Amino acid sequence: MPYRDPGTPPLTSATAYLWWVARGQLGLSLSAAAWGTLAFVASAVMPYLLGHVVDTGLDQGLSRPLWTGCLLLLGAGSVGVLANVVEHRRSVESWIRAAFRSSQLLGHHVTRTGDAVTAELPTGEVVSTVASDSLRVGEVFWIVPRFVGAVIAYAVVAGLLLAWSVTLGVAVLVGLPAVAGVLALVVRPLARRQDVQRAASGRLTTLGADTVSGLRILRGIGGEEAFAARYREQSQRVRAAGVDVARTQSVLDALKVLLPGLFLAGVVWFGAHLALAGEITGGQLVTFYGYAAFLTGPLDVATEAVQILTRAVVGVRRMIAVLAVPVTGADTREAPLERGPAMGDAAPADVAPMATVGDLTDDASGLVVRAGRVTALVSADPDDSAALALRLGLLGAHPDGQAAGVRLGGVALSDLGLAQVRQRVVVAESTPHLFTGSLRTELDVRGTTDDAVLLAALHAADAADVLESVPDGLDGEVAEKGRSLSGGQRQRLALARALLTDPEVLVLVEPTSAVDAHTEARIAGRLAQSRAGRTTVVVTASPLVLDVVDEVALVADGVVVARGTHRGLLDGDDETARRYRSVVSRAAADDEDAATATTTTPTTPTRTEEPRAAAHR
């Protein structure tokens, strides 16, 4: 572990998923079940040997048969101890492997779905599924070996009891299932209450994540108290649901002690009367008592197995809801966990760089990005151009057919495989996401760049001021999500990070939307110099950026309707040129407003960057 390829599970039902996991570790599960059976059978033999020793001692005193029986009893106990130790180790390993396979499968599936999973499911639900439901799957494979051993031991004991005394054997074999039936009546409502608690806990996690991520906005509008009250209210619902679960669980735990105890007392009373009547010997009475006590063990295992399986079915259904979210364009034939640059590691050995980089094309839109040139995508609807940019890196939510229509050097990206796509095509989305850690590790996500290159990237992104705002410079700590930085600083830092990946194709979505016009002009010139001779796509409507790119593609309704230079499109006199001018003129007006605000009103960097970001949004 971790598995290179955890496989592709069936999503038809919880039973099918659990059976798929079982087949994936069949040898381990069978080994654990075999040792579990040996442990239970060794324990089942001990009451018989003990009864034989008692009868032998009463009849023959300290004789050789008595010592032989004692040695056999010691041997059975030793085998039971050894079998229990090995079975426990095998069962725990089976638990860990099943849980980790599910957790790994869920975690990496979420990373490959992009924002599609959060569009269909609450964030808290996804987090709870990855963190807790996978453990429920593991519990099934921890209890199954013990359950198998318990069932086999129960069958062996049943045969022995009926052979010695039909009356007492029937009493034992009918009484225990009756006790189990009573306990099962409590398990069903317990499962329902656990499901309610699980759903309430997922909603609480979602509410907490939303509140924390939007804390700055809430403070700005004075909504902290309202959201805190909502969190307290949902927290109380989770607490109440937890109390309901605990109340039902306490009843079940009490009955698990009370009912088998009453049953055991009844067996002893009935067996004593049979012994007094001379129908069974004293040793047989001891044996029957031992078996009655022993069979409470399989009863506990069966009850626990029902509880665990019920919880697992609930958890697997929620896992299937996450796994059913379609992967956004990745090739399903490839191992989904092939570790590569997308995870911050060096490229795998089977990912060889192309000798020459061809054009990047998209059949659905008709876009052709010439190799080695900087191309801008412009659209009256920013969502159109952004969706196209995401599709170029197999990130956007789109049908698999469209993903196959994106080609690099004539080869479909879906045929290259996800690891190679992540190596060769890097997409930097419009909303920057920063991570906790030093500024150096924030920028150099692959750990292979020296300080001179880091500083050059910061210069290209006009982010040198970030070094001054972060204590200790490159070794300084960036707070969670970069909350200590302004919006423009976060965006420029993310741009520097994207440049440092130095991919064959770099796709930038609105890389300057949160900065003022003067800063944008510097970034535009430096970006063009930094990416000279390498394929670059920039989604923007800013004339400052469009003026320095090699080619502009105008997108309407997801299709490229015109292409040319910025000046050439501006000077045209047809309907397409008028449409282009209308889009660019709005962006130019935003630039002028932001520049005026910057010139006339001295403010902090955070404030000078905000007006233009708002205009772009």
C-alpha positions as CSV (number, residue, x, y, z in Angstrom):
1,M,0.0,0.0,0.0
2,P,-0.9,2.5,-1.4
3,Y,-2.2,0.5,-4.3
4,R,-1.0,1.5,-7.7
5,D,-4.4,0.6,-9.0
6,P,-7.2,-0.1,-6.6
7,G,-9.4,-1.2,-9.5
8,T,-12.8,-0.2,-10.8
9,P,-15.6,-1.2,-8.4
10,P,-19.2,-2.0,-9.5
11,L,-21.6,0.8,-8.5
12,T,-24.8,-1.2,-8.8
13,S,-25.3,-1.9,-5.1
14,A,-23.6,-2.0,-1.7
15,T,-23.5,-5.9,-1.8
16,A,-21.8,-5.8,-5.2
17,Y,-19.2,-3.3,-4.0
18,L,-18.4,-5.4,-0.8
19,W,-18.1,-8.5,-2.9
20,W,-15.7,-6.7,-5.2
21,V,-13.5,-5.7,-2.3
22,A,-13.6,-9.3,-1.0
23,R,-12.4,-10.7,-4.3
24,G,-9.6,-8.3,-4.3
25,Q,-8.2,-9.7,-1.1
26,L,-9.7,-13.2,-1.2
27,G,-6.5,-15.0,-0.2
28,L,-6.1,-12.9,2.9
29,S,-9.7,-13.2,3.9
30,L,-9.7,-17.0,3.5
31,S,-6.6,-17.3,5.6
32,A,-8.1,-15.2,8.3
33,A,-11.3,-17.3,8.2
34,A,-9.3,-20.5,8.4
35,W,-7.5,-19.4,11.5
36,G,-10.7,-18.0,13.0
37,T,-12.4,-21.4,12.4
38,L,-9.4,-23.2,14.1
39,A,-9.6,-20.8,17.1
40,F,-13.3,-21.4,17.6
41,V,-13.1,-25.1,17.1
42,A,-10.2,-25.3,19.6
43,S,-12.4,-23.5,22.1
44,A,-15.4,-25.7,21.3
45,V,-13.3,-28.9,22.0
46,M,-12.4,-27.7,25.5
47,P,-15.8,-28.2,27.2
48,Y,-15.8,-31.7,25.9
49,L,-12.3,-32.5,27.1
50,L,-13.1,-30.8,30.5
51,G,-16.3,-33.0,30.9
52,H,-14.2,-36.1,30.0
53,V,-11.5,-35.2,32.6
54,V,-14.2,-34.7,35.3
55,D,-15.8,-38.1,34.6
56,T,-12.4,-39.8,34.4
57,G,-11.3,-38.2,37.7
58,L,-14.6,-39.2,39.5
59,D,-14.4,-42.8,38.2
60,Q,-10.6,-43.6,38.3
61,G,-9.0,-40.9,40.4
62,L,-5.4,-39.7,39.5
63,S,-5.0,-42.2,36.7
64,R,-3.2,-42.1,33.4
65,P,-6.3,-41.3,31.4
66,L,-6.9,-38.3,33.7
67,W,-3.4,-37.0,32.9
68,T,-3.8,-37.6,29.2
69,G,-7.1,-35.7,29.3
70,C,-5.4,-32.8,31.1
71,L,-2.6,-32.7,28.5
72,L,-5.2,-32.8,25.7
73,L,-6.9,-29.9,27.4
74,L,-3.7,-28.0,27.6
75,G,-2.9,-28.7,23.9
76,A,-6.4,-27.5,22.8
77,G,-5.9,-24.3,24.8
78,S,-2.5,-23.7,23.3
79,V,-3.8,-24.2,19.7
80,G,-6.6,-21.8,20.5
81,V,-4.2,-19.1,21.8
82,L,-2.0,-19.4,18.7
83,A,-5.0,-19.5,16.3
84,N,-6.5,-16.4,17.9
85,V,-3.3,-14.4,17.6
86,V,-2.8,-15.3,14.0
87,E,-6.5,-14.8,13.1
88,H,-6.4,-11.3,14.8
89,R,-3.4,-10.3,12.8
90,R,-4.9,-11.5,9.5
91,S,-8.3,-9.9,10.3
92,V,-6.7,-6.5,11.2
93,E,-4.6,-6.6,8.0
94,S,-7.8,-7.5,6.0
95,W,-9.5,-4.5,7.7
96,I,-6.7,-2.1,6.9
97,R,-6.5,-3.2,3.3
98,A,-10.2,-3.0,2.6
99,A,-10.5,0.4,4.3
100,F,-7.4,1.8,2.6
101,R,-8.5,0.6,-0.8
102,S,-11.8,2.3,-0.4
103,S,-10.3,5.5,1.0
104,Q,-7.7,5.6,-1.7
105,L,-10.3,4.9,-4.4
106,L,-12.6,7.7,-3.0
107,G,-9.9,10.3,-2.5
108,H,-8.4,10.0,-5.9
109,H,-11.7,9.8,-7.6
110,V,-12.7,13.1,-6.0
111,T,-9.4,14.7,-7.3
112,R,-10.2,13.5,-10.8
113,T,-13.8,14.7,-10.9
114,G,-12.7,18.4,-10.5
115,D,-15.6,20.5,-9.3
116,A,-18.2,18.1,-10.6
117,V,-18.4,16.3,-7.3
118,T,-19.0,19.4,-5.2
119,A,-21.7,20.4,-7.8
120,E,-23.6,17.2,-7.0
121,L,-22.8,16.5,-3.3
122,P,-22.1,18.8,-0.3
123,T,-18.5,19.1,0.7
124,G,-19.1,17.8,4.2
125,E,-20.7,14.7,2.7
126,V,-17.7,14.0,0.6
127,V,-15.3,14.6,3.5
128,S,-17.3,12.3,5.8
129,T,-17.4,9.6,3.1
130,V,-13.6,9.5,2.6
131,A,-12.8,9.8,6.3
132,S,-15.3,7.5,7.9
133,D,-17.4,5.3,5.5
134,S,-14.2,3.6,4.2
135,L,-13.5,2.4,7.7
136,R,-17.0,0.9,7.9
137,V,-16.0,-1.2,4.8
138,G,-12.9,-2.3,6.6
139,E,-14.9,-3.4,9.7
140,V,-16.8,-5.9,7.6
141,F,-13.6,-7.7,6.7
142,W,-12.5,-7.7,10.3
143,I,-15.6,-9.4,11.5
144,V,-16.3,-11.8,8.6
145,P,-13.4,-14.3,9.5
146,R,-14.7,-14.5,13.1
147,F,-18.2,-14.9,11.9
148,V,-17.3,-17.8,9.6
149,G,-15.4,-19.5,12.5
150,A,-18.4,-18.9,14.8
151,V,-20.9,-20.5,12.4
152,I,-18.7,-23.6,11.9
153,A,-18.0,-24.0,15.6
154,Y,-21.8,-23.6,16.3
155,A,-22.5,-26.4,13.8
156,V,-19.9,-28.7,15.4
157,V,-21.2,-28.1,18.9
158,A,-24.8,-28.6,17.7
159,G,-23.9,-32.1,16.5
160,L,-22.2,-33.0,19.7
161,L,-25.0,-31.8,21.9
162,L,-27.7,-33.7,19.9
163,A,-25.6,-36.9,20.0
164,W,-25.4,-36.8,23.9
165,S,-28.8,-35.5,24.8
166,V,-31.5,-34.6,22.4
167,T,-33.6,-32.8,25.0
168,L,-30.8,-30.6,26.3
169,G,-29.3,-30.2,22.8
170,V,-32.6,-28.9,21.4
171,A,-32.9,-26.5,24.4
172,V,-29.5,-25.0,23.7
173,L,-29.8,-24.9,19.9
174,V,-33.3,-23.4,19.9
175,G,-32.7,-21.0,22.8
176,L,-29.7,-19.2,21.4
177,P,-31.3,-18.3,18.0
178,A,-34.3,-17.0,20.0
179,V,-32.0,-14.8,22.0
180,A,-30.4,-13.6,18.7
181,G,-33.8,-12.9,17.3
182,V,-34.7,-10.6,20.2
183,L,-31.3,-8.8,19.8
184,A,-32.0,-8.3,16.1
185,L,-35.2,-6.4,16.9
186,V,-33.0,-3.8,18.6
187,V,-30.4,-3.7,15.8
188,R,-32.8,-2.4,13.2
189,P,-33.8,0.8,15.0
190,L,-30.2,1.3,15.9
191,A,-29.2,1.2,12.3
192,R,-31.9,3.8,11.4
193,R,-30.6,6.1,14.2
194,Q,-27.0,5.7,13.0
195,D,-28.1,6.7,9.5
196,V,-29.8,9.8,10.8
197,Q,-26.7,10.7,12.9
198,R,-24.4,10.1,9.8
199,A,-26.5,12.4,7.7
200,A,-26.6,15.1,10.3
201,S,-22.9,14.9,10.9
202,G,-22.3,15.3,7.1
203,R,-24.4,18.4,7.0
204,L,-22.5,19.8,10.0
205,T,-19.2,19.3,8.3
206,T,-20.6,21.0,5.1
207,L,-21.8,24.0,7.1
208,G,-18.5,24.3,9.0
209,A,-16.5,24.2,5.7
210,D,-18.7,26.8,4.1
211,T,-18.5,29.1,7.1
212,V,-14.7,28.9,7.4
213,S,-14.0,29.3,3.7
214,G,-16.3,32.4,3.6
215,L,-15.3,33.9,6.9
216,R,-13.8,37.1,5.3
217,I,-17.0,37.7,3.4
218,L,-19.1,37.0,6.5
219,R,-17.1,39.5,8.5
220,G,-17.5,42.1,5.8
221,I,-21.3,41.8,5.8
222,G,-21.6,41.2,9.6
223,G,-22.9,37.7,9.2
224,E,-20.7,35.8,11.6
225,E,-23.3,35.5,14.4
226,A,-26.0,34.3,12.1
227,F,-23.8,31.6,10.7
228,A,-22.4,30.7,14.1
229,A,-26.0,30.3,15.3
230,R,-26.7,28.0,12.3
231,Y,-23.7,25.9,13.2
232,R,-24.7,25.7,16.9
233,E,-28.2,24.6,15.8
234,Q,-26.9,21.9,13.5
235,S,-24.4,20.8,16.1
236,Q,-27.3,20.3,18.6
237,R,-29.0,18.2,16.0
238,V,-25.9,16.0,15.7
239,R,-25.7,15.8,19.5
240,A,-29.4,14.8,19.8
241,A,-28.9,12.1,17.1
242,G,-25.8,10.8,18.9
243,V,-27.8,10.6,22.1
244,D,-30.5,8.6,20.3
245,V,-27.8,6.2,19.0
246,A,-26.2,5.9,22.4
247,R,-29.6,5.2,24.1
248,T,-30.4,2.4,21.7
249,Q,-26.9,1.1,21.8
250,S,-27.0,0.9,25.6
251,V,-30.2,-1.1,25.4
252,L,-28.6,-3.5,23.0
253,D,-25.5,-3.8,25.1
254,A,-27.5,-4.5,28.2
255,L,-29.6,-7.2,26.4
256,K,-26.4,-8.8,25.1
257,V,-25.4,-9.4,28.7
258,L,-28.8,-10.1,30.2
259,L,-30.4,-12.5,27.7
260,P,-27.4,-14.9,27.3
261,G,-26.9,-14.8,31.1
262,L,-30.6,-15.8,31.7
263,F,-30.3,-18.5,29.0
264,L,-27.1,-19.8,30.6
265,A,-28.7,-20.0,34.0
266,G,-31.7,-21.9,32.5
267,V,-29.4,-24.4,30.9
268,V,-27.6,-25.0,34.2
269,W,-30.9,-25.5,36.0
270,F,-32.3,-27.8,33.4
271,G,-29.0,-29.8,33.2
272,A,-28.8,-30.2,37.0
273,H,-32.2,-31.8,37.0
274,L,-31.2,-34.2,34.3
275,A,-28.0,-35.0,36.3
276,L,-30.0,-35.6,39.5
277,A,-32.4,-37.9,37.5
278,G,-29.4,-39.9,36.3
279,E,-29.9,-39.1,32.6
280,I,-26.5,-37.4,32.3
281,T,-23.3,-37.7,34.2
282,G,-21.6,-35.0,36.2
283,G,-19.0,-34.6,33.5
284,Q,-21.6,-34.2,30.8
285,L,-23.3,-31.5,32.9
286,V,-20.0,-29.6,33.0
287,T,-19.7,-30.1,29.2
288,F,-23.2,-28.8,28.6
289,Y,-22.5,-25.8,30.9
290,G,-19.3,-25.2,29.0
291,Y,-21.0,-25.4,25.6
292,A,-23.8,-23.1,26.8
293,A,-21.2,-20.5,27.9
294,F,-19.1,-21.1,24.8
295,L,-22.1,-20.5,22.4
296,T,-22.6,-17.0,23.8
297,G,-19.4,-16.2,22.0
298,P,-20.7,-17.0,18.5
299,L,-23.9,-15.2,19.5
300,D,-22.0,-12.0,20.3
301,V,-20.0,-12.3,17.1
302,A,-23.3,-12.8,15.1
303,T,-24.9,-9.7,16.7
304,E,-21.8,-7.6,16.1
305,A,-21.6,-8.8,12.5
306,V,-25.2,-7.7,11.9
307,Q,-24.4,-4.2,13.4
308,I,-21.2,-3.8,11.4
309,L,-22.8,-5.0,8.1
310,T,-25.7,-2.6,8.6
311,R,-23.4,0.3,9.2
312,A,-21.3,-0.7,6.2
313,V,-24.2,-0.9,3.8
314,V,-25.2,2.6,4.8
315,G,-21.7,3.9,4.3
316,V,-21.2,2.1,1.0
317,R,-24.4,3.6,-0.4
318,R,-22.9,7.0,0.3
319,M,-19.6,6.0,-1.2
320,I,-21.3,4.9,-4.4
321,A,-23.0,8.3,-4.6
322,V,-19.5,9.9,-4.7
323,L,-18.0,7.3,-7.0
324,A,-20.9,7.6,-9.4
325,V,-19.9,11.3,-10.2
326,P,-18.4,11.0,-13.6
327,V,-14.6,11.6,-14.0
328,T,-14.2,14.7,-16.1
329,G,-12.5,13.4,-19.2
330,A,-9.8,11.1,-17.8
331,D,-9.1,7.9,-19.6
332,T,-10.8,5.2,-17.6
333,R,-8.5,2.6,-19.1
334,E,-5.6,4.0,-17.2
335,A,-4.8,3.2,-13.7
336,P,-6.5,6.0,-11.8
337,L,-3.7,6.3,-9.3
338,E,-0.7,6.5,-11.5
339,R,1.5,8.9,-9.6
340,G,2.9,11.7,-11.6
341,P,3.3,15.5,-11.7
342,A,-0.3,16.1,-10.9
343,M,0.5,14.9,-7.4
344,G,3.7,16.8,-7.1
345,D,6.1,14.0,-7.8
346,A,8.6,13.5,-10.6
347,A,7.3,12.2,-13.8
348,P,6.9,8.4,-13.9
349,A,9.4,6.4,-15.9
350,D,6.9,5.6,-18.7
351,V,6.1,9.3,-19.4
352,A,8.6,10.4,-22.0
353,P,8.7,14.0,-23.1
354,M,7.7,14.6,-26.7
355,A,10.6,15.5,-29.0
356,T,8.5,18.3,-30.6
357,V,5.2,19.8,-29.3
358,G,2.5,20.0,-31.9
359,D,-0.6,22.1,-32.1
360,L,-3.3,21.8,-29.4
361,T,-6.7,21.4,-31.0
362,D,-10.3,21.0,-29.8
363,D,-12.8,19.5,-32.2
364,A,-15.9,20.7,-30.4
365,S,-15.0,24.4,-30.5
366,G,-12.7,24.4,-33.6
367,L,-9.9,25.9,-31.5
368,V,-6.4,25.5,-32.9
369,V,-3.6,26.7,-30.5
370,R,-0.4,27.0,-32.6
371,A,2.7,25.3,-31.0
372,G,5.1,27.8,-29.5
373,R,2.7,30.8,-29.6
374,V,0.7,32.7,-26.9
375,T,-3.0,32.5,-27.8
376,A,-5.8,34.4,-26.0
377,L,-9.4,33.2,-25.7
378,V,-12.0,36.0,-25.6
379,S,-15.8,35.6,-25.1
380,A,-18.7,37.7,-24.1
381,D,-19.6,34.9,-21.7
382,P,-16.5,34.2,-19.5
383,D,-18.0,30.8,-18.6
384,D,-17.7,29.7,-22.3
385,S,-14.0,30.5,-22.6
386,A,-13.2,29.2,-19.1
387,A,-15.0,25.9,-19.8
388,L,-13.0,25.5,-23.1
389,A,-9.8,26.2,-21.2
390,L,-10.5,23.6,-18.6
391,R,-11.4,21.1,-21.3
392,L,-7.9,21.6,-22.8
393,G,-6.4,20.1,-19.6
394,L,-9.2,17.4,-19.0
395,L,-10.5,19.3,-16.0
396,G,-13.9,20.7,-17.0
397,A,-17.2,18.8,-16.6
398,H,-17.8,17.5,-20.1
399,P,-18.7,14.4,-22.0
400,D,-16.0,11.8,-22.7
401,G,-16.5,12.3,-26.4
402,Q,-15.5,15.9,-26.2
403,A,-12.5,15.0,-24.1
404,A,-11.4,12.6,-26.9
405,G,-11.7,15.5,-29.3
406,V,-8.9,17.5,-27.6
407,R,-5.5,16.7,-29.3
408,L,-1.9,17.5,-28.6
409,G,0.3,17.0,-31.6
410,G,-2.5,15.0,-33.3
411,V,-2.8,12.6,-30.3
412,A,-6.0,12.6,-28.3
413,L,-5.4,13.6,-24.7
414,S,-7.7,10.8,-23.5
415,D,-5.3,8.4,-25.3
416,L,-2.2,9.9,-23.7
417,G,-3.3,9.0,-20.2
418,L,-3.9,11.2,-17.2
419,A,-0.3,11.2,-16.0
420,Q,1.1,12.4,-19.3
421,V,-1.6,15.1,-19.6
422,R,-0.8,16.4,-16.2
423,Q,2.9,16.5,-17.1
424,R,2.4,18.3,-20.4
425,V,-0.6,20.5,-20.0
426,V,-1.0,22.6,-16.9
427,V,-4.2,24.6,-16.3
428,A,-4.2,27.4,-13.7
429,E,-7.8,28.2,-12.9
430,S,-9.1,31.7,-12.1
431,T,-9.5,31.2,-8.4
432,P,-6.1,30.7,-6.8
433,H,-5.8,28.2,-4.1
434,L,-2.8,28.4,-1.8
435,F,-1.6,25.8,0.7
436,T,-0.1,26.0,4.2
437,G,3.7,25.9,4.3
438,S,6.7,27.9,3.4
439,L,6.6,30.3,0.4
440,R,9.4,28.2,-1.2
441,T,7.3,24.9,-1.1
442,E,4.2,26.9,-2.2
443,L,6.0,27.9,-5.4
444,D,8.2,24.9,-6.0
445,V,5.5,22.1,-5.9
446,R,7.9,19.5,-7.4
447,G,10.9,20.4,-5.2
448,T,13.4,20.7,-8.0
449,T,13.8,24.5,-8.5
450,D,16.6,26.7,-7.2
451,D,16.1,30.1,-5.6
452,A,17.2,32.1,-8.7
453,V,14.4,30.5,-10.8
454,L,11.9,31.1,-8.0
455,L,12.8,34.7,-7.9
456,A,12.6,35.0,-11.7
457,A,9.1,33.6,-11.6
458,L,8.0,36.0,-8.9
459,H,9.4,38.8,-11.1
460,A,7.5,37.6,-14.1
461,A,4.3,37.5,-12.1
462,D,5.1,40.9,-10.6
463,A,4.9,39.2,-7.2
464,A,8.2,40.4,-5.7
465,D,6.2,42.3,-3.0
466,V,5.0,39.0,-1.6
467,L,8.6,38.4,-0.4
468,E,8.3,41.6,1.7
469,S,4.9,40.8,3.1
470,V,5.9,37.2,4.2
471,P,8.4,37.2,7.1
472,D,11.7,35.4,6.2
473,G,11.0,35.6,2.5
474,L,11.1,32.3,0.7
475,D,11.4,30.5,4.0
476,G,8.5,32.3,5.5
477,E,5.2,30.6,6.2
478,V,2.1,31.2,4.1
479,A,-1.0,31.0,6.2
480,E,-3.9,28.6,5.4
481,K,-5.3,29.5,1.9
482,G,-3.0,32.5,1.9
483,R,-5.4,34.5,4.1
484,S,-2.7,36.9,5.2
485,L,-2.2,38.0,1.5
486,S,-4.4,40.3,-0.6
487,G,-6.5,38.9,-3.4
488,G,-4.1,40.3,-6.0
489,Q,-1.1,38.8,-4.2
490,R,-2.6,35.4,-4.0
491,Q,-3.4,35.5,-7.7
492,R,0.1,36.7,-8.7
493,L,1.6,34.0,-6.4
494,A,-0.5,31.4,-8.1
495,L,0.6,32.7,-11.5
496,A,4.3,32.4,-10.5
497,R,3.6,28.8,-9.3
498,A,2.1,28.0,-12.7
499,L,5.0,29.4,-14.5
500,L,7.4,27.4,-12.5
501,T,5.8,24.1,-13.6
502,D,7.3,25.0,-17.0
503,P,4.9,22.7,-19.0
504,E,4.8,22.2,-22.7
505,V,1.4,23.8,-22.7
506,L,0.3,26.3,-20.1
507,V,-3.4,27.4,-19.8
508,L,-4.1,30.5,-17.7
509,V,-7.7,31.4,-16.8
510,E,-8.1,35.1,-16.0
511,P,-4.6,35.3,-14.5
512,T,-4.8,39.1,-13.9
513,S,-8.4,39.6,-12.9
514,A,-7.6,40.6,-9.3
515,V,-4.9,43.2,-10.0
516,D,-5.0,46.9,-11.0
517,A,-4.3,48.1,-14.6
518,H,-0.8,49.2,-14.0
519,T,0.2,45.8,-12.4
520,E,-1.6,44.0,-15.2
521,A,0.4,45.9,-17.9
522,R,3.7,44.8,-16.3
523,I,2.5,41.2,-15.9
524,A,1.3,41.1,-19.5
525,G,4.7,42.1,-20.9
526,R,6.7,39.8,-18.6
527,L,4.3,36.9,-19.2
528,A,4.8,37.1,-23.0
529,Q,8.6,37.2,-22.5
530,S,8.6,34.3,-20.0
531,R,6.5,32.0,-22.3
532,A,8.1,33.1,-25.6
533,G,8.5,30.1,-27.9
534,R,6.2,27.8,-25.7
535,T,2.5,27.1,-26.2
536,T,0.4,29.2,-23.9
537,V,-3.4,29.8,-23.7
538,V,-4.7,32.9,-21.8
539,V,-8.4,33.4,-21.1
540,T,-8.9,37.1,-20.8
541,A,-10.8,40.1,-22.2
542,S,-8.2,42.7,-21.1
543,P,-6.8,44.8,-23.9
544,L,-3.6,45.1,-21.9
545,V,-3.0,41.3,-22.2
546,L,-4.5,40.9,-25.6
547,D,-2.1,43.5,-27.1
548,V,0.9,41.3,-26.3
549,V,-0.3,37.9,-27.3
550,D,0.5,36.3,-30.7
551,E,-3.1,35.4,-31.6
552,V,-6.6,36.0,-30.3
553,A,-9.6,33.5,-30.7
554,L,-13.1,34.9,-30.3
555,V,-15.4,32.3,-28.7
556,A,-19.2,32.5,-29.0
557,D,-21.5,29.7,-27.7
558,G,-18.5,27.5,-27.2
559,V,-17.3,27.8,-30.8
560,V,-14.4,29.8,-32.2
561,V,-16.0,32.4,-34.6
562,A,-13.0,34.5,-35.4
563,R,-9.2,34.5,-35.0
564,G,-6.4,37.0,-35.6
565,T,-4.3,39.6,-33.8
566,H,-5.8,42.0,-31.3
567,R,-5.3,45.0,-33.6
568,G,-6.6,43.1,-36.6
569,L,-9.8,42.2,-34.9
570,L,-10.3,45.7,-33.5
571,D,-9.9,47.2,-37.0
572,G,-12.4,44.9,-38.7
573,D,-15.8,46.3,-39.9
574,D,-17.9,43.1,-40.0
575,E,-20.3,41.8,-37.3
576,T,-17.7,39.6,-35.7
577,A,-15.3,42.6,-35.3
578,R,-18.1,44.6,-33.7
579,R,-18.8,41.8,-31.3
580,Y,-15.1,41.6,-30.4
581,R,-14.9,45.3,-29.9
582,S,-17.9,45.3,-27.6
583,V,-16.3,42.6,-25.4
584,V,-12.9,44.3,-25.3
585,S,-14.3,47.8,-24.8
586,R,-16.1,46.7,-21.6
587,A,-12.8,45.3,-20.2
588,A,-11.0,48.5,-21.3
589,A,-13.6,50.6,-19.4
590,D,-12.9,48.4,-16.3
591,D,-9.2,49.0,-16.7
592,E,-9.6,52.8,-16.9
593,D,-11.9,52.8,-13.9
594,A,-9.4,50.8,-11.9
595,A,-6.5,52.9,-13.0
596,T,-8.3,56.1,-12.1
597,A,-9.1,54.7,-8.6
598,T,-5.5,53.7,-8.2
599,T,-4.1,57.1,-9.3
600,T,-6.5,59.3,-7.3
601,T,-7.0,57.3,-4.2
602,P,-3.9,56.1,-2.4
603,T,-4.8,52.8,-0.7
604,T,-3.3,49.5,0.3
605,P,-2.5,46.9,-2.3
606,T,-5.6,44.9,-1.2
607,R,-8.0,47.8,-1.9
608,T,-6.5,48.9,-5.2
609,E,-6.8,45.3,-6.5
610,E,-10.4,44.9,-5.5
611,P,-12.3,47.1,-8.0
612,R,-11.0,45.3,-11.0
613,A,-11.6,41.9,-9.5
614,A,-15.2,42.9,-8.9
615,A,-15.6,44.2,-12.4
616,H,-14.3,40.9,-13.9
617,R,-16.5,38.9,-11.7
